[in-house]
C-alpha cells in the first residue's frame, strides 16, 4: 500500500460541508469524540514519587481533552502499571504515553526491563502480584510489547457515551 499520511491532522469539520456562511442555521457543536489523534509523552524518574505524578498527568489529560472515560479507573490502572515499571526498571527513567483516538484512551508505560509481565491471581490477602489481574478486569484491553530498549505495558479504556453528558449536567 502506497498511501501518504497527511502532514497535519484532518478534523471532522474539514470533511463535511460548512453551513451557509457565518450566520448559517447550524451553530458549530463540539464533537463528543475527538476526531484527531492526540498524544502526550511524559518521562519520569524511576522513583516511587513518580507514581503520583503519572496519575496527575493522566487525570489532567483526560480533563483537558475531555475524554469520556471513568477518570478514577484510568488513574488506578496508571498507578498499577507505573508502580510495576518502577519496580522492574533497570535505568533512571520510565515513560508514560497517553493517546486518545478511535474511541478510546490508551496508556503505555515504557521501561528498560526485558522481563515480560505475568498476571498472578494470588490469595486475597497478598500485598503484591495482583495488579495486572486488576488491570485486566477493569479495562477494555491490556497487553505488552517489546521495545528497542525493553518493553511497554498498556491498557485501553473505551469511551463511555453517557459519561460526557453526565459530567456536563453534574455542575447544575
Backbone as a chain_set.jsonl record, in Angstrom:
{"seq": "XXXXXXXXXXXXXXXXXXXXXXXXXXXXXXXXXXXXXXXXXXXXXXXXXXXXXXXXXXXXXXXXXXXXXXXXXXXXXXXXXXXXXXXXXXXXXXXXXXXXXXXXXXXXXXXXXXXXXXXXXXXXXXXXXXXXXXXXXXXXXXXXXXXXXXXXXXXXXXXXXXXXXXXXXXXX", "coords": {"N": [[0.858, -1.166, 0.0], [0.644, 2.12, -0.904], [0.255, 4.756, 0.447], [0.146, 8.127, 1.518], [0.553, 9.751, 4.594], [-1.388, 12.422, 5.99], [0.025, 15.692, 6.429], [-0.816, 17.169, 8.533], [-3.256, 16.788, 11.145], [-6.519, 15.811, 10.092], [-9.605, 17.132, 10.686], [-13.019, 16.384, 11.598], [-14.781, 18.438, 10.79], [-13.535, 19.425, 8.54], [-14.095, 17.607, 6.616], [-16.791, 17.644, 6.159], [-19.565, 19.411, 4.676], [-19.654, 22.977, 5.011], [-21.782, 25.163, 7.012], [-24.206, 27.479, 5.634], [-22.495, 30.077, 5.267], [-21.226, 32.431, 7.841], [-23.422, 33.02, 9.379], [-25.001, 30.821, 9.34], [-27.619, 28.266, 9.585], [-26.924, 26.287, 11.395], [-25.295, 26.103, 14.393], [-21.869, 25.712, 15.206], [-20.949, 22.702, 16.762], [-19.343, 21.049, 19.443], [-17.686, 18.02, 18.883], [-18.574, 14.841, 20.344], [-16.692, 12.787, 20.477], [-13.195, 12.936, 20.191], [-11.779, 13.791, 17.064], [-9.289, 13.622, 16.023], [-6.029, 12.202, 16.281], [-4.579, 12.304, 19.413], [-1.779, 12.841, 21.454], [0.3, 12.438, 24.294], [3.418, 12.545, 25.838], [5.295, 11.588, 28.605], [8.157, 11.758, 30.501], [9.485, 10.25, 33.326], [11.174, 10.138, 36.507], [12.529, 7.098, 37.726], [11.263, 6.442, 40.356], [9.456, 6.101, 43.457], [7.833, 8.434, 43.947], [7.071, 9.241, 41.442], [4.831, 7.841, 40.696], [2.545, 9.17, 41.64], [2.825, 11.515, 40.153], [2.482, 10.549, 37.553], [-0.185, 9.652, 37.73], [-1.436, 12.14, 38.087], [-0.808, 13.349, 35.616], [-2.243, 11.747, 33.798], [-4.859, 12.174, 34.706], [-5.085, 14.985, 34.332], [-4.811, 15.09, 31.566], [-7.066, 13.655, 30.661], [-9.056, 15.404, 31.53], [-8.347, 17.819, 30.182], [-8.533, 17.098, 27.474], [-11.087, 16.334, 27.449], [-12.036, 13.626, 27.621], [-14.301, 11.013, 27.422], [-14.177, 8.918, 29.677], [-14.006, 6.817, 32.61], [-12.474, 8.527, 34.944], [-11.346, 7.849, 37.45], [-10.841, 5.109, 37.234], [-8.957, 5.079, 35.146], [-6.85, 6.433, 36.388], [-6.268, 4.695, 38.532], [-5.455, 2.357, 37.131], [-3.236, 3.365, 35.807], [-1.588, 3.863, 38.011], [-1.032, 1.22, 38.809], [0.408, 0.172, 36.564], [2.598, 1.947, 36.38], [3.777, 1.666, 38.899], [4.626, -1.033, 38.713], [6.443, -0.751, 36.574], [8.396, 0.941, 37.691], [9.295, -0.7, 39.737], [10.559, -2.722, 38.274], [12.32, -1.414, 36.644], [15.471, -0.839, 35.162], [17.022, 1.291, 34.638], [17.184, 4.887, 34.898], [14.845, 6.227, 34.278], [11.313, 6.164, 33.38], [8.743, 6.007, 30.887], [5.647, 7.47, 30.164], [3.035, 7.191, 27.946], [0.292, 8.764, 26.686], [-2.532, 8.324, 24.834], [-5.17, 9.331, 22.717], [-7.624, 8.205, 20.687], [-9.693, 6.842, 18.082], [-11.995, 6.247, 19.594], [-11.115, 5.563, 22.144], [-9.123, 5.688, 25.174], [-5.703, 5.303, 25.553], [-3.046, 4.07, 27.358], [0.351, 3.755, 27.649], [3.123, 2.337, 29.331], [6.482, 2.611, 29.488], [9.489, 0.836, 30.098], [12.896, -0.227, 30.849], [13.257, -2.873, 31.351], [13.531, -6.246, 30.344], [11.977, -8.29, 31.162], [8.967, -9.893, 30.813], [5.564, -9.099, 31.658], [3.536, -10.998, 33.959], [0.389, -11.926, 34.845], [-0.695, -12.621, 38.138], [-2.795, -14.521, 39.983], [-3.173, -14.353, 43.015], [-3.547, -15.148, 46.57], [-6.286, -13.544, 48.345], [-5.31, -11.877, 50.41], [-2.765, -11.183, 49.678], [-0.117, -8.868, 49.301], [1.22, -8.013, 47.059], [1.551, -8.571, 43.484], [-0.94, -8.895, 42.267], [-1.735, -6.849, 40.63], [-1.863, -6.755, 37.761], [-3.982, -8.456, 37.281], [-6.052, -6.966, 38.307], [-5.881, -4.782, 36.525], [-6.547, -6.096, 34.114], [-9.183, -6.759, 34.67], [-10.548, -4.331, 34.776], [-10.203, -2.78, 32.461], [-10.71, -2.101, 28.906], [-8.977, -3.414, 27.194], [-5.697, -4.854, 27.522], [-2.123, -5.21, 27.496], [1.194, -6.043, 26.351], [4.332, -5.167, 24.838], [7.451, -5.683, 23.224], [10.153, -3.337, 23.163], [12.741, -1.324, 21.624], [14.377, -0.71, 23.733], [13.504, -2.186, 25.89], [10.511, -2.888, 27.259], [6.958, -2.239, 26.877], [4.0, -1.767, 28.694], [0.495, -1.74, 28.486], [-2.82, -0.246, 28.748], [-6.231, 0.037, 27.66], [-9.105, 2.117, 27.606], [-12.406, 2.146, 26.68], [-14.395, 4.738, 25.239], [-17.112, 6.147, 27.036], [-20.225, 6.766, 26.167], [-22.385, 8.09, 27.589], [-21.049, 9.359, 29.627], [-19.882, 11.899, 29.13], [-22.12, 13.583, 28.919], [-23.212, 13.296, 31.495], [-21.187, 14.422, 33.071], [-21.337, 17.057, 32.226], [-23.893, 17.787, 33.138], [-23.718, 17.509, 35.867], [-22.786, 19.747, 37.125], [-24.893, 21.423, 37.533]], "CA": [[0.0, 0.0, 0.0], [1.486, 3.291, -1.046], [-0.502, 5.952, 0.78], [0.898, 9.087, 2.317], [-0.191, 10.32, 5.717], [-1.468, 13.877, 5.908], [1.058, 16.372, 7.202], [-1.456, 17.652, 9.752], [-4.487, 16.04, 11.355], [-7.74, 16.264, 9.441], [-10.713, 17.035, 11.62], [-14.299, 16.039, 11.021], [-15.402, 19.576, 10.117], [-12.889, 19.632, 7.243], [-14.616, 16.623, 5.693], [-18.223, 17.85, 5.967], [-19.847, 20.74, 4.134], [-19.832, 24.009, 6.024], [-23.094, 25.784, 6.932], [-24.294, 28.59, 4.687], [-21.872, 31.297, 5.781], [-21.043, 32.54, 9.281], [-24.705, 33.123, 10.071], [-25.749, 29.64, 8.905], [-28.63, 27.787, 10.509], [-26.382, 25.347, 12.382], [-24.149, 26.58, 15.172], [-20.891, 24.629, 15.346], [-21.005, 21.989, 18.031], [-18.148, 20.278, 19.772], [-17.989, 16.592, 18.76], [-18.427, 14.061, 21.568], [-15.445, 12.03, 20.395], [-12.144, 13.636, 19.447], [-11.669, 13.27, 15.708], [-7.888, 13.556, 15.627], [-5.154, 11.51, 17.21], [-3.917, 13.175, 20.383], [-0.771, 12.05, 22.163], [1.14, 13.133, 25.272], [4.515, 11.678, 26.299], [5.849, 12.126, 29.838], [9.287, 10.99, 31.033], [9.515, 10.393, 34.779], [12.234, 9.438, 37.232], [12.121, 5.776, 38.189], [11.211, 6.505, 41.815], [8.068, 5.994, 43.919], [7.082, 9.693, 43.834], [6.602, 9.392, 40.067], [3.509, 7.224, 40.546], [1.587, 10.26, 41.802], [2.971, 12.429, 39.019], [1.852, 9.879, 36.404], [-1.644, 9.729, 37.945], [-1.824, 13.524, 37.819], [-0.713, 13.602, 34.179], [-3.365, 11.073, 33.139], [-6.077, 12.893, 35.107], [-5.081, 16.283, 33.66], [-5.015, 14.853, 30.139], [-8.48, 13.304, 30.481], [-9.838, 16.625, 31.708], [-8.028, 18.788, 29.133], [-9.022, 16.6, 26.193], [-12.497, 15.993, 27.667], [-12.191, 12.239, 27.197], [-15.394, 10.407, 28.185], [-13.854, 7.659, 30.344], [-14.025, 6.933, 34.063], [-11.167, 9.067, 35.342], [-10.803, 7.123, 38.604], [-10.298, 3.829, 36.753], [-7.733, 5.38, 34.392], [-5.81, 6.79, 37.36], [-5.912, 3.461, 39.25], [-4.689, 1.478, 36.241], [-1.941, 4.023, 35.612], [-0.805, 3.578, 39.231], [-0.562, -0.174, 38.771], [1.448, -0.029, 35.548], [3.785, 2.747, 36.71], [4.411, 1.004, 40.048], [5.355, -2.202, 38.188], [7.578, -0.298, 35.763], [9.434, 1.433, 38.595], [9.825, -1.866, 40.458], [11.388, -3.541, 37.384], [13.18, -0.547, 35.839], [16.903, -1.021, 35.364], [17.666, 2.586, 34.408], [16.797, 6.019, 35.735], [13.566, 6.822, 33.912], [10.256, 5.442, 32.686], [7.986, 6.922, 30.029], [4.207, 7.23, 30.07], [2.495, 7.743, 26.709], [-1.164, 8.83, 26.766], [-3.041, 8.53, 23.484], [-6.616, 9.346, 22.58], [-8.005, 8.041, 19.289], [-10.539, 5.701, 17.74], [-12.975, 5.948, 20.624], [-10.53, 5.009, 23.362], [-7.931, 6.213, 25.831], [-4.669, 4.264, 25.546], [-1.903, 4.48, 28.181], [1.508, 2.851, 27.592], [4.187, 2.645, 30.283], [7.724, 2.037, 28.961], [10.65, 0.712, 30.977], [14.01, -0.887, 30.174], [13.313, -4.284, 31.722], [13.122, -7.192, 29.295], [11.109, -9.285, 31.778], [7.587, -9.656, 30.414], [4.639, -9.198, 32.792], [2.712, -12.194, 34.1], [-0.626, -11.735, 35.885], [-0.722, -13.668, 39.15], [-4.026, -14.484, 40.765], [-2.756, -14.871, 44.314], [-4.55, -15.115, 47.632], [-6.867, -12.206, 48.539], [-4.563, -11.057, 51.357], [-1.419, -10.9, 49.16], [0.11, -7.434, 49.152], [1.767, -7.732, 45.73], [1.392, -9.604, 42.479], [-2.275, -8.995, 41.669], [-2.035, -5.619, 39.908], [-2.256, -6.986, 36.379], [-5.327, -9.048, 37.308], [-6.916, -5.802, 38.472], [-5.859, -4.06, 35.25], [-7.307, -6.873, 33.138], [-10.61, -6.778, 34.998], [-11.165, -3.001, 34.711], [-10.003, -2.06, 31.202], [-11.242, -2.702, 27.68], [-7.93, -4.35, 26.793], [-4.373, -4.559, 28.045], [-1.118, -6.085, 26.922], [2.575, -5.579, 26.413], [5.119, -5.411, 23.642], [8.874, -5.37, 23.376], [10.631, -2.124, 22.507], [14.189, -1.391, 21.405], [15.095, -0.552, 24.997], [12.917, -3.011, 26.95], [9.127, -3.264, 26.975], [5.89, -1.325, 27.259], [2.757, -2.404, 29.124], [-0.537, -0.744, 28.207], [-4.241, -0.541, 28.898], [-7.133, 0.926, 26.944], [-10.46, 2.293, 28.121], [-13.314, 2.613, 25.638], [-15.204, 5.893, 25.597], [-18.446, 5.887, 27.567], [-21.039, 7.82, 25.566], [-23.166, 8.856, 28.549], [-20.198, 9.996, 30.626], [-19.692, 13.32, 28.829], [-23.348, 14.294, 29.259], [-23.336, 13.29, 32.947], [-20.224, 15.393, 33.6], [-21.852, 18.385, 31.937], [-25.09, 18.094, 33.926], [-23.459, 17.413, 37.304], [-22.467, 21.077, 37.644], [-26.104, 22.208, 37.684]], "C": [[0.901, 1.225, 0.0], [0.662, 4.551, -0.805], [0.352, 6.852, 1.643], [-0.001, 9.619, 3.417], [-0.278, 11.83, 5.541], [-0.42, 14.514, 6.801], [0.493, 16.983, 8.468], [-2.762, 16.907, 9.906], [-5.657, 16.666, 10.601], [-8.871, 16.075, 10.426], [-12.01, 16.805, 10.873], [-14.906, 17.214, 10.27], [-14.759, 19.879, 8.763], [-13.459, 18.684, 6.187], [-16.1, 16.816, 5.395], [-18.472, 19.244, 5.413], [-20.081, 21.743, 5.249], [-21.239, 24.587, 5.915], [-23.048, 26.992, 6.008], [-23.778, 29.87, 5.318], [-21.807, 31.341, 7.288], [-22.356, 32.643, 10.042], [-25.606, 31.956, 9.69], [-26.681, 29.124, 9.984], [-28.087, 26.88, 11.606], [-25.187, 25.967, 13.095], [-23.166, 25.439, 15.302], [-20.987, 24.013, 16.731], [-19.734, 21.188, 18.205], [-18.48, 18.796, 19.634], [-17.771, 15.88, 20.091], [-17.08, 13.333, 21.586], [-14.398, 12.847, 19.644], [-11.961, 12.992, 18.084], [-10.242, 13.247, 15.197], [-7.114, 12.784, 16.699], [-4.497, 12.536, 18.122], [-2.951, 12.304, 21.182], [0.027, 12.939, 23.097], [2.162, 12.119, 25.787], [5.147, 12.351, 27.5], [6.97, 11.198, 30.307], [9.401, 11.31, 32.517], [10.712, 9.665, 35.368], [11.69, 8.103, 37.723], [12.198, 5.724, 39.712], [9.749, 6.525, 42.248], [7.231, 7.275, 43.778], [6.508, 9.892, 42.431], [5.239, 8.748, 39.828], [2.433, 8.303, 40.652], [1.636, 11.251, 40.656], [2.281, 11.834, 37.786], [0.329, 9.919, 36.528], [-2.145, 11.13, 37.608], [-1.798, 13.868, 36.335], [-1.886, 12.971, 33.425], [-4.666, 11.808, 33.454], [-6.172, 14.234, 34.371], [-5.342, 16.131, 32.159], [-6.478, 14.516, 29.849], [-9.345, 14.553, 30.572], [-9.597, 17.621, 30.565], [-8.591, 18.37, 27.78], [-10.504, 16.218, 26.254], [-12.818, 14.588, 27.162], [-13.278, 11.585, 28.047], [-15.075, 8.991, 28.679], [-13.949, 7.895, 31.841], [-12.617, 7.299, 34.524], [-10.537, 8.262, 36.479], [-10.227, 5.77, 38.194], [-8.998, 4.067, 36.003], [-6.571, 5.686, 35.337], [-5.341, 5.549, 38.127], [-5.045, 2.554, 38.377], [-3.317, 2.052, 35.935], [-1.032, 3.755, 36.811], [-0.213, 2.182, 39.197], [0.588, -0.351, 37.784], [2.726, 0.736, 35.869], [4.524, 2.131, 37.905], [5.214, -0.212, 39.591], [6.586, -1.778, 37.398], [8.724, 0.182, 36.649], [10.099, 0.264, 39.328], [10.809, -2.644, 39.584], [12.37, -2.727, 36.549], [14.642, -0.754, 36.196], [17.677, 0.28, 35.168], [17.111, 3.643, 35.336], [15.404, 6.566, 35.443], [12.593, 5.802, 33.334], [9.517, 6.481, 31.843], [6.532, 6.489, 29.997], [3.729, 7.924, 28.801], [0.978, 7.63, 26.779], [-1.671, 9.18, 25.376], [-4.558, 8.478, 23.508], [-6.937, 9.268, 21.097], [-8.935, 6.85, 19.161], [-11.479, 5.275, 18.861], [-12.401, 5.328, 21.88], [-9.34, 5.815, 23.869], [-6.955, 5.053, 25.915], [-3.484, 4.8, 26.35], [-0.844, 3.388, 28.112], [2.516, 3.296, 28.638], [5.431, 1.874, 29.844], [8.78, 1.967, 30.06], [11.738, -0.056, 30.229], [14.169, -2.352, 30.559], [12.851, -5.142, 30.551], [12.217, -8.29, 29.845], [9.665, -8.95, 31.444], [6.644, -9.869, 31.6], [3.825, -10.49, 32.759], [1.682, -11.926, 35.184], [-0.619, -12.916, 36.844], [-1.983, -13.507, 39.987], [-3.724, -15.136, 42.109], [-3.874, -14.819, 45.332], [-5.045, -13.687, 47.869], [-6.075, -11.306, 49.477], [-3.132, -10.758, 50.902], [-1.277, -9.402, 48.925], [0.669, -7.065, 47.791], [1.382, -8.849, 44.773], [0.036, -9.677, 41.816], [-2.645, -7.769, 40.841], [-2.497, -5.837, 38.487], [-3.617, -7.669, 36.277], [-6.349, -7.932, 37.457], [-7.009, -5.01, 37.163], [-6.737, -4.783, 34.233], [-8.804, -6.832, 33.404], [-11.296, -5.43, 34.796], [-11.053, -2.295, 33.358], [-10.659, -2.781, 30.034], [-10.263, -3.737, 27.141], [-6.62, -3.927, 27.445], [-3.393, -5.496, 27.366], [0.263, -5.497, 27.096], [3.224, -5.852, 25.073], [6.56, -5.032, 23.943], [9.195, -4.083, 22.621], [12.129, -2.278, 22.284], [14.958, -1.338, 22.711], [14.538, -1.407, 26.125], [11.52, -3.464, 26.577], [8.195, -2.111, 27.322], [4.686, -2.169, 27.639], [1.677, -1.34, 28.98], [-1.915, -1.217, 28.643], [-5.018, 0.429, 28.026], [-8.47, 0.969, 27.673], [-11.307, 2.824, 26.981], [-14.09, 3.814, 26.147], [-16.57, 5.422, 26.081], [-19.338, 7.035, 27.115], [-21.778, 8.677, 26.582], [-22.326, 9.651, 29.528], [-20.025, 11.489, 30.369], [-20.931, 14.127, 29.198], [-23.523, 14.382, 30.766], [-22.412, 14.325, 33.571], [-20.733, 16.815, 33.38], [-23.047, 18.757, 32.781], [-24.845, 18.05, 35.424], [-23.159, 18.778, 37.93], [-23.708, 21.93, 37.867], [-26.717, 22.048, 39.05]], "O": [[1.813, 1.337, 0.819], [0.401, 5.32, -1.731], [1.189, 6.379, 2.412], [-1.177, 9.903, 3.19], [0.643, 12.451, 5.01], [-0.024, 13.937, 7.814], [1.247, 17.289, 9.392], [-3.327, 16.438, 8.918], [-5.766, 17.888, 10.491], [-9.073, 14.977, 10.944], [-12.087, 17.007, 9.661], [-15.495, 17.016, 9.207], [-15.382, 20.528, 7.922], [-13.319, 18.936, 4.99], [-16.618, 16.205, 4.46], [-17.683, 20.158, 5.652], [-20.633, 21.409, 6.298], [-21.845, 24.519, 4.845], [-21.972, 27.467, 5.646], [-24.559, 30.662, 5.848], [-22.267, 30.418, 7.96], [-22.39, 32.374, 11.243], [-26.831, 32.08, 9.711], [-26.558, 29.491, 11.153], [-28.728, 26.722, 12.645], [-24.188, 26.311, 12.464], [-23.581, 24.296, 15.491], [-21.093, 24.714, 17.737], [-19.134, 20.714, 17.241], [-19.467, 18.343, 20.214], [-16.898, 16.26, 20.871], [-16.414, 13.283, 22.62], [-14.683, 13.391, 18.577], [-11.986, 11.766, 17.97], [-10.009, 12.886, 14.043], [-7.509, 12.734, 17.864], [-3.927, 13.521, 17.652], [-3.272, 11.17, 21.539], [0.391, 14.06, 22.741], [1.818, 10.986, 26.125], [5.498, 13.53, 27.448], [6.757, 9.999, 30.486], [9.414, 12.473, 32.92], [11.204, 8.693, 34.794], [10.521, 8.001, 38.094], [13.063, 5.063, 40.286], [8.886, 6.93, 41.469], [6.032, 7.193, 43.513], [5.548, 10.643, 42.262], [4.564, 9.08, 38.854], [1.511, 8.34, 39.837], [0.603, 11.77, 40.234], [1.578, 12.541, 37.063], [-0.368, 10.187, 35.549], [-3.157, 11.286, 36.924], [-2.664, 14.594, 35.849], [-2.454, 13.586, 32.522], [-5.483, 12.037, 32.562], [-7.231, 14.575, 33.845], [-6.023, 16.963, 31.559], [-7.06, 15.037, 28.897], [-10.265, 14.734, 29.775], [-10.548, 18.2, 30.042], [-9.074, 19.212, 27.023], [-11.099, 15.831, 25.248], [-13.748, 14.391, 26.38], [-13.185, 11.6, 29.274], [-15.618, 8.005, 28.18], [-13.971, 9.039, 32.293], [-11.7, 6.479, 34.492], [-9.331, 8.019, 36.473], [-9.223, 5.334, 38.756], [-8.03, 3.332, 36.201], [-5.443, 5.248, 35.107], [-4.142, 5.375, 38.346], [-4.021, 2.044, 38.832], [-2.342, 1.309, 35.817], [0.15, 3.456, 36.647], [0.959, 1.984, 39.517], [1.613, -0.947, 38.114], [3.823, 0.222, 35.651], [5.754, 2.083, 37.917], [6.349, -0.406, 40.026], [7.652, -2.378, 37.537], [9.886, -0.131, 36.391], [11.316, 0.248, 39.514], [11.794, -3.175, 40.096], [13.175, -3.302, 35.816], [15.008, -0.835, 37.369], [18.86, 0.355, 35.5], [16.626, 3.338, 36.426], [14.839, 7.29, 36.263], [12.984, 4.732, 32.868], [9.653, 7.685, 32.064], [6.218, 5.311, 29.828], [3.989, 9.11, 28.603], [0.438, 6.532, 26.914], [-1.29, 10.202, 24.806], [-5.154, 7.679, 24.23], [-6.567, 10.158, 20.331], [-8.962, 5.966, 20.017], [-11.728, 4.085, 19.053], [-13.113, 4.638, 22.611], [-8.658, 6.512, 23.118], [-7.331, 3.946, 26.301], [-2.973, 5.878, 26.047], [-1.102, 2.238, 28.47], [2.743, 4.493, 28.816], [5.436, 0.643, 29.829], [8.947, 2.901, 30.845], [11.523, -0.488, 29.096], [15.123, -3.002, 30.132], [11.895, -4.799, 29.855], [11.738, -9.133, 29.086], [9.189, -7.857, 31.752], [6.898, -10.722, 32.45], [3.475, -11.003, 31.696], [2.054, -11.716, 36.338], [-0.547, -14.069, 36.421], [-2.197, -12.472, 40.619], [-3.988, -16.321, 42.312], [-5.013, -14.487, 45.002], [-4.314, -12.727, 47.625], [-6.154, -10.084, 49.356], [-2.364, -10.15, 51.647], [-2.189, -8.75, 48.418], [0.596, -5.9, 47.4], [0.948, -9.924, 45.186], [-0.136, -10.455, 40.877], [-3.786, -7.668, 40.389], [-3.431, -5.174, 38.037], [-4.33, -7.481, 35.292], [-7.393, -7.951, 36.806], [-8.1, -4.617, 36.749], [-7.569, -4.163, 33.57], [-9.605, -6.867, 32.469], [-12.518, -5.388, 34.657], [-11.747, -1.304, 33.13], [-11.104, -3.922, 30.159], [-10.667, -4.807, 26.685], [-6.463, -2.781, 27.866], [-3.797, -6.471, 26.732], [0.473, -4.575, 27.885], [2.739, -6.657, 24.277], [6.844, -4.186, 24.791], [8.596, -3.78, 21.589], [12.72, -3.268, 22.716], [16.07, -1.859, 22.799], [15.066, -1.353, 27.236], [11.343, -4.308, 25.699], [8.589, -1.143, 27.972], [4.388, -3.168, 26.985], [1.903, -0.175, 29.308], [-2.149, -2.403, 28.874], [-4.529, 1.508, 27.691], [-8.903, -0.015, 28.274], [-10.968, 3.843, 26.378], [-14.406, 3.904, 27.333], [-17.109, 4.427, 25.597], [-19.222, 8.15, 27.622], [-21.793, 9.9, 26.441], [-22.849, 10.54, 30.2], [-20.023, 12.272, 31.319], [-20.816, 15.231, 29.729], [-23.937, 15.423, 31.278], [-22.808, 15.03, 34.499], [-20.577, 17.676, 34.247], [-23.214, 19.929, 33.118], [-25.69, 18.513, 36.19], [-23.27, 18.936, 39.146], [-23.592, 23.058, 38.347], [-27.752, 22.65, 39.337]]}, "num_chains": 1, "name": "protein.A"}
